[in-house]
Amino acid sequence: MNKTFYHFLMKYRHPEPKDDISRFANQAYLDHGFPKTSKKYEEVSSYLELNGFYLDNMSIFDEAWSLYVND
């Protein structure tokens, strides 16, 4: 994993999101407190559990993280 999770997630940003990960990416982009420099699951997950009001459920993050790890 050379890039941060945030950097990876930004490739899913879309002006008209068609899926949950694109919606997540758009909202993370607008979230000024998002841990943009993190590559650690626990750090990003903890942040989202406390501040990720824009996520319908954490399984969206888990799916995005799985894509990140396998990228």
N, CA, C and O atoms as a printed pandas DataFrame, in Angstrom:
     atom_number atom_name residue_name chain_id  residue_number  x_coord  y_coord  z_coord
0              1         N          MET        A               1    0.842   -1.180    0.000
1              2        CA          MET        A               1    0.000    0.000    0.000
2              3         C          MET        A               1    0.883    1.239    0.000
3              4         O          MET        A               1    1.336    1.683    1.055
4              5         N          ASN        A               2    1.123    1.780   -1.149
5              6        CA          ASN        A               2    1.971    2.958   -1.250
6              7         C          ASN        A               2    1.218    4.241   -0.943
7              8         O          ASN        A               2    1.790    5.181   -0.391
8              9         N          LYS        A               3   -0.055    4.288   -1.296
9             10        CA          LYS        A               3   -0.813    5.505   -1.055
10            11         C          LYS        A               3   -1.722    5.346    0.155
11            12         O          LYS        A               3   -2.014    4.236    0.602
12            13         N          THR        A               4   -2.155    6.477    0.664
13            14        CA          THR        A               4   -3.050    6.444    1.816
14            15         C          THR        A               4   -4.427    5.954    1.372
15            16         O          THR        A               4   -4.758    5.959    0.186
16            17         N          PHE        A               5   -5.219    5.533    2.359
17            18        CA          PHE        A               5   -6.579    5.094    2.055
18            19         C          PHE        A               5   -7.371    6.235    1.412
19            20         O          PHE        A               5   -8.101    6.024    0.444
20            21         N          TYR        A               6   -7.221    7.432    1.954
21            22        CA          TYR        A               6   -7.938    8.587    1.403
22            23         C          TYR        A               6   -7.586    8.799   -0.074
23            24         O          TYR        A               6   -8.471    8.982   -0.910
24            25         N          HIS        A               7   -6.299    8.771   -0.381
25            26        CA          HIS        A               7   -5.845    8.947   -1.767
26            27         C          HIS        A               7   -6.466    7.862   -2.662
27            28         O          HIS        A               7   -6.937    8.152   -3.762
28            29         N          PHE        A               8   -6.462    6.629   -2.187
29            30        CA          PHE        A               8   -7.072    5.531   -2.937
30            31         C          PHE        A               8   -8.564    5.786   -3.142
31            32         O          PHE        A               8   -9.082    5.628   -4.248
32            33         N          LEU        A               9   -9.243    6.176   -2.079
33            34        CA          LEU        A               9  -10.690    6.374   -2.131
34            35         C          LEU        A               9  -11.085    7.467   -3.124
35            36         O          LEU        A               9  -12.152    7.401   -3.735
36            37         N          MET        A              10  -10.233    8.459   -3.280
37            38        CA          MET        A              10  -10.579    9.589   -4.154
38            39         C          MET        A              10  -10.734    9.188   -5.622
39            40         O          MET        A              10  -11.346    9.921   -6.399
40            41         N          LYS        A              11  -10.196    8.049   -6.005
41            42        CA          LYS        A              11  -10.396    7.623   -7.393
42            43         C          LYS        A              11  -11.847    7.208   -7.650
43            44         O          LYS        A              11  -12.257    7.040   -8.798
44            45         N          TYR        A              12  -12.618    7.045   -6.577
45            46        CA          TYR        A              12  -14.035    6.676   -6.709
46            47         C          TYR        A              12  -14.968    7.892   -6.669
47            48         O          TYR        A              12  -16.183    7.746   -6.805
48            49         N          ARG        A              13  -14.404    9.087   -6.482
49            50        CA          ARG        A              13  -15.255   10.284   -6.494
50            51         C          ARG        A              13  -15.916   10.417   -7.852
51            52         O          ARG        A              13  -15.317   10.134   -8.889
52            53         N          HIS        A              14  -17.159   10.853   -7.819
53            54        CA          HIS        A              14  -17.907   10.988   -9.063
54            55         C          HIS        A              14  -18.972   12.056   -8.864
55            56         O          HIS        A              14  -19.626   12.086   -7.821
56            57         N          PRO        A              15  -19.159   12.937   -9.851
57            58        CA          PRO        A              15  -20.171   13.994   -9.696
58            59         C          PRO        A              15  -21.592   13.454   -9.546
59            60         O          PRO        A              15  -22.443   14.090   -8.924
60            61         N          GLU        A              16  -21.836   12.295  -10.110
61            62        CA          GLU        A              16  -23.143   11.645   -9.968
62            63         C          GLU        A              16  -22.904   10.213   -9.498
63            64         O          GLU        A              16  -22.927    9.277  -10.297
64            65         N          PRO        A              17  -22.673   10.049   -8.183
65            66        CA          PRO        A              17  -22.324    8.713   -7.677
66            67         C          PRO        A              17  -23.412    7.687   -7.944
67            68         O          PRO        A              17  -24.603    7.941   -7.763
68            69         N          LYS        A              18  -22.958    6.514   -8.384
69            70        CA          LYS        A              18  -23.893    5.454   -8.750
70            71         C          LYS        A              18  -23.871    4.288   -7.767
71            72         O          LYS        A              18  -24.655    3.347   -7.891
72            73         N          ASP        A              19  -22.962    4.356   -6.782
73            74        CA          ASP        A              19  -22.897    3.274   -5.794
74            75         C          ASP        A              19  -22.458    3.831   -4.441
75            76         O          ASP        A              19  -22.093    5.001   -4.322
76            77         N          ASP        A              20  -22.501    2.977   -3.435
77            78        CA          ASP        A              20  -22.188    3.403   -2.065
78            79         C          ASP        A              20  -20.755    3.888   -1.909
79            80         O          ASP        A              20  -20.503    4.843   -1.174
80            81         N          ILE        A              21  -19.814    3.246   -2.588
81            82        CA          ILE        A              21  -18.411    3.648   -2.442
82            83         C          ILE        A              21  -18.184    5.028   -3.067
83            84         O          ILE        A              21  -17.426    5.830   -2.521
84            85         N          SER        A              22  -18.813    5.309   -4.179
85            86        CA          SER        A              22  -18.700    6.644   -4.776
86            87         C          SER        A              22  -19.312    7.706   -3.865
87            88         O          SER        A              22  -18.758    8.796   -3.717
88            89         N          ARG        A              23  -20.451    7.389   -3.258
89            90        CA          ARG        A              23  -21.062    8.334   -2.313
90            91         C          ARG        A              23  -20.135    8.544   -1.110
91            92         O          ARG        A              23  -19.968    9.669   -0.639
92            93         N          PHE        A              24  -19.532    7.449   -0.616
93            94        CA          PHE        A              24  -18.580    7.527    0.487
94            95         C          PHE        A              24  -17.394    8.416    0.105
95            96         O          PHE        A              24  -16.993    9.282    0.882
96            97         N          ALA        A              25  -16.842    8.206   -1.074
97            98        CA          ALA        A              25  -15.699    9.003   -1.532
98            99         C          ALA        A              25  -16.060   10.480   -1.607
99           100         O          ALA        A              25  -15.281   11.333   -1.183
100          101         N          ASN        A              26  -17.218   10.782   -2.136
101          102        CA          ASN        A              26  -17.647   12.184   -2.237
102          103         C          ASN        A              26  -17.761   12.815   -0.851
103          104         O          ASN        A              26  -17.323   13.947   -0.645
104          105         N          GLN        A              27  -18.344   12.091    0.091
105          106        CA          GLN        A              27  -18.520   12.627    1.436
106          107         C          GLN        A              27  -17.189   12.729    2.183
107          108         O          GLN        A              27  -16.970   13.691    2.920
108          109         N          ALA        A              28  -16.307   11.760    2.003
109          110        CA          ALA        A              28  -14.987   11.821    2.640
110          111         C          ALA        A              28  -14.217   13.034    2.134
111          112         O          ALA        A              28  -13.491   13.672    2.896
112          113         N          TYR        A              29  -14.373   13.351    0.865
113          114        CA          TYR        A              29  -13.716   14.518    0.277
114          115         C          TYR        A              29  -14.164   15.800    0.985
115          116         O          TYR        A              29  -13.365   16.711    1.199
116          117         N          LEU        A              30  -15.441   15.860    1.342
117          118        CA          LEU        A              30  -15.993   17.047    2.000
118          119         C          LEU        A              30  -15.717   17.074    3.507
119          120         O          LEU        A              30  -15.913   18.102    4.155
120          121         N          ASP        A              31  -15.267   15.958    4.058
121          122        CA          ASP        A              31  -15.016   15.823    5.493
122          123         C          ASP        A              31  -13.608   16.324    5.802
123          124         O          ASP        A              31  -12.630   15.612    5.574
124          125         N          HIS        A              32  -13.504   17.533    6.313
125          126        CA          HIS        A              32  -12.189   18.146    6.547
126          127         C          HIS        A              32  -11.400   17.474    7.666
127          128         O          HIS        A              32  -10.190   17.670    7.775
128          129         N          GLY        A              33  -12.076   16.685    8.498
129          130        CA          GLY        A              33  -11.384   15.999    9.571
130          131         C          GLY        A              33  -10.934   14.590    9.223
131          132         O          GLY        A              33  -10.273   13.933   10.028
132          133         N          PHE        A              34  -11.283   14.121    8.036
133          134        CA          PHE        A              34  -10.945   12.756    7.628
134          135         C          PHE        A              34   -9.440   12.537    7.743
135          136         O          PHE        A              34   -8.663   13.409    7.354
136          137         N          PRO        A              35   -9.011   11.385    8.272
137          138        CA          PRO        A              35   -7.566   11.112    8.428
138          139         C          PRO        A              35   -6.899   10.840    7.069
139          140         O          PRO        A              35   -6.678    9.692    6.685
140          141         N          LYS        A              36   -6.594   11.904    6.376
141          142        CA          LYS        A              36   -6.112   11.827    4.990
142          143         C          LYS        A              36   -4.747   11.181    4.837
143          144         O          LYS        A              36   -4.411   10.700    3.754
144          145         N          THR        A              37   -3.960   11.162    5.893
145          146        CA          THR        A              37   -2.598   10.616    5.780
146          147         C          THR        A              37   -2.480    9.188    6.296
147          148         O          THR        A              37   -1.379    8.639    6.345
148          149         N          SER        A              38   -3.588    8.586    6.677
149          150        CA          SER        A              38   -3.534    7.266    7.316
150          151         C          SER        A              38   -3.553    6.113    6.311
151          152         O          SER        A              38   -4.219    6.153    5.277
152          153         N          LYS        A              39   -2.785    5.087    6.676
153          154        CA          LYS        A              39   -2.798    3.809    5.968
154          155         C          LYS        A              39   -3.247    2.697    6.914
155          156         O          LYS        A              39   -3.151    1.517    6.577
156          157         N          LYS        A              40   -3.743    3.075    8.111
157          158        CA          LYS        A              40   -4.075    2.116    9.163
158          159         C          LYS        A              40   -5.582    1.929    9.283
159          160         O          LYS        A              40   -6.331    2.885    9.483
160          161         N          TYR        A              41   -6.007    0.678    9.157
161          162        CA          TYR        A              41   -7.430    0.342    9.256
162          163         C          TYR        A              41   -8.046    0.858   10.551
163          164         O          TYR        A              41   -9.102    1.491   10.531
164          165         N          GLU        A              42   -7.391    0.589   11.672
165          166        CA          GLU        A              42   -7.946    0.951   12.977
166          167         C          GLU        A              42   -8.156    2.449   13.088
167          168         O          GLU        A              42   -9.171    2.896   13.622
168          169         N          GLU        A              43   -7.213    3.223   12.594
169          170        CA          GLU        A              43   -7.313    4.686   12.680
170          171         C          GLU        A              43   -8.495    5.209   11.867
171          172         O          GLU        A              43   -9.289    6.010   12.361
172          173         N          VAL        A              44   -8.609    4.756   10.629
173          174        CA          VAL        A              44   -9.694    5.228    9.766
174          175         C          VAL        A              44  -11.034    4.709   10.272
175          176         O          VAL        A              44  -12.014    5.454   10.305
176          177         N          SER        A              45  -11.085    3.450   10.663
177          178        CA          SER        A              45  -12.317    2.857   11.161
178          179         C          SER        A              45  -12.817    3.578   12.414
179          180         O          SER        A              45  -14.002    3.897   12.517
180          181         N          SER        A              46  -11.924    3.832   13.356
181          182        CA          SER        A              46  -12.306    4.533   14.581
182          183         C          SER        A              46  -12.835    5.927   14.278
183          184         O          SER        A              46  -13.831    6.371   14.849
184          185         N          TYR        A              47  -12.153    6.603   13.374
185          186        CA          TYR        A              47  -12.605    7.946   12.994
186          187         C          TYR        A              47  -14.028    7.887   12.431
187          188         O          TYR        A              47  -14.892    8.675   12.818
188          189         N          LEU        A              48  -14.256    6.958   11.527
189          190        CA          LEU        A              48  -15.568    6.866   10.885
190          191         C          LEU        A              48  -16.660    6.448   11.864
191          192         O          LEU        A              48  -17.798    6.903   11.752
192          193         N          GLU        A              49  -16.327    5.592   12.814
193          194        CA          GLU        A              49  -17.326    5.188   13.806
194          195         C          GLU        A              49  -17.799    6.385   14.623
195          196         O          GLU        A              49  -18.958    6.441   15.033
196          197         N          LEU        A              50  -16.913    7.332   14.857
197          198        CA          LEU        A              50  -17.268    8.513   15.642
198          199         C          LEU        A              50  -17.768    9.674   14.790
199          200         O          LEU        A              50  -18.558   10.488   15.268
200          201         N          ASN        A              51  -17.327    9.765   13.547
201          202        CA          ASN        A              51  -17.598   10.951   12.729
202          203         C          ASN        A              51  -18.211   10.663   11.366
203          204         O          ASN        A              51  -18.560   11.591   10.637
204          205         N          GLY        A              52  -18.345    9.399   11.018
205          206        CA          GLY        A              52  -18.811    9.051    9.672
206          207         C          GLY        A              52  -20.323    9.021    9.553
207          208         O          GLY        A              52  -20.904    8.042    9.086
208          209         N          PHE        A              53  -20.948   10.100    9.981
209          210        CA          PHE        A              53  -22.414   10.183    9.937
210          211         C          PHE        A              53  -22.960   10.007    8.518
211          212         O          PHE        A              53  -24.131    9.670    8.338
212          213         N          TYR        A              54  -22.128   10.233    7.531
213          214        CA          TYR        A              54  -22.541   10.138    6.135
214          215         C          TYR        A              54  -22.538    8.695    5.608
215          216         O          TYR        A              54  -23.010    8.442    4.499
216          217         N          LEU        A              55  -22.011    7.755    6.393
217          218        CA          LEU        A              55  -22.026    6.341    5.988
218          219         C          LEU        A              55  -23.306    5.692    6.499
219          220         O          LEU        A              55  -23.630    5.798    7.682
220          221         N          ASP        A              56  -24.029    5.027    5.617
221          222        CA          ASP        A              56  -25.227    4.314    6.052
222          223         C          ASP        A              56  -24.864    3.184    7.004
223          224         O          ASP        A              56  -25.585    2.919    7.966
224          225         N          ASN        A              57  -23.749    2.520    6.736
225          226        CA          ASN        A              57  -23.233    1.499    7.652
226          227         C          ASN        A              57  -21.752    1.271    7.363
227          228         O          ASN        A              57  -21.250    1.615    6.293
228          229         N          MET        A              58  -21.077    0.693    8.325
229          230        CA          MET        A              58  -19.626    0.513    8.223
230          231         C          MET        A              58  -19.228   -0.539    7.198
231          232         O          MET        A              58  -18.056   -0.619    6.828
232          233         N          SER        A              59  -20.164   -1.341    6.735
233          234        CA          SER        A              59  -19.810   -2.341    5.725
234          235         C          SER        A              59  -19.350   -1.662    4.430
235          236         O          SER        A              59  -18.591   -2.252    3.661
236          237         N          ILE        A              60  -19.796   -0.447    4.187
237          238        CA          ILE        A              60  -19.340    0.308    3.008
238          239         C          ILE        A              60  -17.846    0.602    3.144
239          240         O          ILE        A              60  -17.083    0.436    2.193
240          241         N          PHE        A              61  -17.442    1.037    4.333
241          242        CA          PHE        A              61  -16.017    1.266    4.587
242          243         C          PHE        A              61  -15.242   -0.034    4.448
243          244         O          PHE        A              61  -14.185   -0.059    3.817
244          245         N          ASP        A              62  -15.755   -1.119    5.032
245          246        CA          ASP        A              62  -15.056   -2.404    4.961
246          247         C          ASP        A              62  -14.864   -2.861    3.517
247          248         O          ASP        A              62  -13.814   -3.395    3.160
248          249         N          GLU        A              63  -15.887   -2.647    2.693
249          250        CA          GLU        A              63  -15.772   -3.006    1.276
250          251         C          GLU        A              63  -14.709   -2.152    0.587
251          252         O          GLU        A              63  -13.900   -2.663   -0.188
252          253         N          ALA        A              64  -14.715   -0.856    0.872
253          254        CA          ALA        A              64  -13.714    0.046    0.276
254          255         C          ALA        A              64  -12.315   -0.318    0.767
255          256         O          ALA        A              64  -11.358   -0.287   -0.007
256          257         N          TRP        A              65  -12.193   -0.664    2.050
257          258        CA          TRP        A              65  -10.877   -1.024    2.593
258          259         C          TRP        A              65  -10.362   -2.298    1.914
259          260         O          TRP        A              65   -9.173   -2.401    1.610
260          261         N          SER        A              66  -11.240   -3.252    1.678
261          262        CA          SER        A              66  -10.842   -4.486    1.007
262          263         C          SER        A              66  -10.307   -4.187   -0.393
263          264         O          SER        A              66   -9.307   -4.769   -0.815
264          265         N          LEU        A              67  -10.966   -3.292   -1.104
265          266        CA          LEU        A              67  -10.476   -2.880   -2.432
266          267         C          LEU        A              67   -9.098   -2.217   -2.308
267          268         O          LEU        A              67   -8.209   -2.453   -3.126
268          269         N          TYR        A              68   -8.939   -1.398   -1.290
269          270        CA          TYR        A              68   -7.677   -0.713   -1.033
270          271         C          TYR        A              68   -6.532   -1.710   -0.790
271          272         O          TYR        A              68   -5.457   -1.590   -1.378
272          273         N          VAL        A              69   -6.777   -2.674    0.068
273          274        CA          VAL        A              69   -5.756   -3.658    0.412
274          275         C          VAL        A              69   -5.369   -4.501   -0.804
275          276         O          VAL        A              69   -4.209   -4.881   -0.963
276          277         N          ASN        A              70   -6.340   -4.783   -1.647
277          278        CA          ASN        A              70   -6.088   -5.634   -2.819
278          279         C          ASN        A              70   -5.629   -4.855   -4.042
279          280         O          ASN        A              70   -5.366   -5.447   -5.088
280          281         N          ASP        A              71   -5.530   -3.533   -3.924
281          282        CA          ASP        A              71   -5.127   -2.697   -5.059
282          283         C          ASP        A              71   -3.628   -2.791   -5.306
283          284         O          ASP        A              71   -3.113   -2.152   -6.224
